[in-house]
Amino acid sequence: MCLQLVVVWKIFNGVKLQLIELKHPWTQSSKSNNGRRIGHCTEVPRNVNMENLQSGYLFPEIFKRESEHIQKFPDASLIRLGIGDTTEPIPDIITSAMAEHAFSLSTIQGYKGYGAEQGNMALRKAIADTFYKDMGLKGNEIFVSDGAQCDISRLQMLLGSNVTVAVQDPSFPAYIDSSVIVGQAGKFQPKTEKYKNIVYMNCTPENGFFPDLSTTPRTNIIFFCSPNNPTGHAASWQQLKQLVEFAKANGSIIIYDSAYAAYISDASPRSIFEIPGAREVAIEISSFSKLAGFTGVRLGWTVVPEELVYSNGYPVIKDFDRIVCTCFNGASNIAQAGGLACLSPDGYQALNSVVGYYKENAKIIVDTFESRGLKVYGGKNAPYAWVHFPGQSSWNTFAEILEKTDIVTIPGRGFGPGGEEYIRVSAFGHRECIMEASRRLKNFYS
């Protein structure tokens, strides 16, 4: 029932009377601050894991603050260097392939309906040949999807609520939020601002943005992103070797996010599978989003090696295949046609040109902050600069930059407790916007 009997006291003509009223158990307004409404309620309880989430997802909160700023300053010329959304056009060779495939759907010869849930085998093989050529991975170990973030949730469904989880701190918020939603996280601890059952692996400049594994408790699952979002740090071969050996010694599975591998400029590994033994302990997720500008097209992949098995010896790949076939009808065949074009010799060359453009943007941003005496990390192997403001609240720094320069960044605290005192600045933007942002920031911090 949505209504309940409530005893209240009211004064009538100077006389205090006890009354019984029908009231909604949550709120007396048509819509309260937490979104609950008066009216008919079902008898279905809310998922307790959803109640355990602490706030709105980070990026919608950024959009909300952008909107509030625009309402306050309607004439402001906003520069968005917050959400990591690509801005440059997709090369013609790729969009032409997608357009050709789309037009073919209007012909008898070209029409295709459902495809394989795991993806077009030609694309799966092309991904294996392009990114994992010397690592022994085969097309059947690659599952094409609608993006890495979606695959994070599918992997969480695969793993269930009874596993323990470790994450880098700071890290991409989807790892923690999805862990909360499936029931792995335990209760939120206000004092530490962490979830009780999640192990937060501290990754700071002091430890080279790589956790001290000698003091890290054993967990079933280790989420690890390299190059890291938000810090921009790419783990070295030796660091990843330590991680693989740690996982093997503890019987853990690494979920390795390589979404930004295309931005690596030095000898850092672009895949966990460059490390000997990783096929026995790791799953890799990746994406065309930042590689090819497919943030709106939606295309990614997950690699599940045949050697990876559960404690009872059952192959993980078989369960993931079942999850995919149950929960997914396959990536758009138009998007997959684009993916194949991306991995053609000419397409891949065109993509690298766009990636190079964003890397030049990153250098401009890094140089801008460093010219004002601020310590900046990242920007070399990732499209993000991680800027340190010692002793300052990251949300306050975000608000100040937005208020004074009309530039949107991301407060580091949104990526976990370890992000406090930092902001993340994205290199995704038109060059003229990056140059204007540089000018405004230099003036503000002069």
Salt bridges, closest charged atoms under 4 A:
GLU21 OE2 - LYS10 NZ 2.95
GLU21 OE1 - LYS23 NZ 3.69
GLU61 OE2 - ARG65 NE 2.90
GLU66 OE1 - ARG80 NE 2.75
GLU68 OE2 - LYS64 NZ 2.94
GLU88 OE2 - HIS430 ND1 2.73
GLU141 OE1 - LYS138 NZ 3.68
GLU141 OE2 - ARG279 NH2 3.00
ASP146 OD1 - ARG154 NH2 2.93
ASP151 OD1 - ARG154 NH1 2.83
GLU193 OE1 - ARG413 NH2 2.28
GLU245 OE2 - LYS241 NZ 2.65
ASP266 OD2 - LYS380 NZ 3.94
GLU280 OE1 - LYS248 NZ 3.01
GLU306 OE1 - LYS138 NZ 3.16
GLU307 OE1 - ARG279 NH2 2.57
GLU360 OE1 - ARG431 NH2 3.13
ASP367 OD2 - LYS363 NZ 2.90
GLU403 OE2 - LYS72 NZ 3.48
ASP406 OD1 - HIS69 NE2 2.73
GLU421 OE1 - HIS388 NE2 2.89
GLU436 OE2 - ARG439 NH2 2.54
GLU436 OE2 - ARG440 NE 2.91
